[in-house]
Amino acid sequence: MGGNMQKMMKQIQKMQAEMERVQQELADDRIEGTAGGGVVRVVVNGHQDFVEIHIDPAAVDPDDVEILEDLVLAACGEAVRKSKQAAEAKMSKVTGNVSIPGLKL
């Protein structure tokens, strides 16, 4: 039994190291969401933290701020959705789709 336990601990340590590496990769990732044909572009990292927001001056209409707000929301939503998908794909490679209690992505 001792040998199996040691082997299991080594596998867990290896998985933890891989997960730390993936977490760092996610922090370095840049995922883009756009709206309005690219007049609004939002960039997030793999942890869904916003890194950049670009707004084309042509999208700024002082008489219709609501359209710009909608474009920013749409671009943010797309970027976060794509980022979550990328993070889940990377994490599932490490965990092999094994559910680990208490693990937060």
BELDATA-V637500 format. One record per helix or strand. SS is the DSSP state (alpha for helix, beta for strand). FROM is the first residue (numbers start at 1). TO is the last residue. If there is no record, write none. Layout:
SS_FROM_TO + SS_FROM_TO
This chain:
alpha_2_28 + beta_31_35 + alpha_36_38 + beta_40_44 + beta_50_55 + alpha_57_59 + alpha_65_95
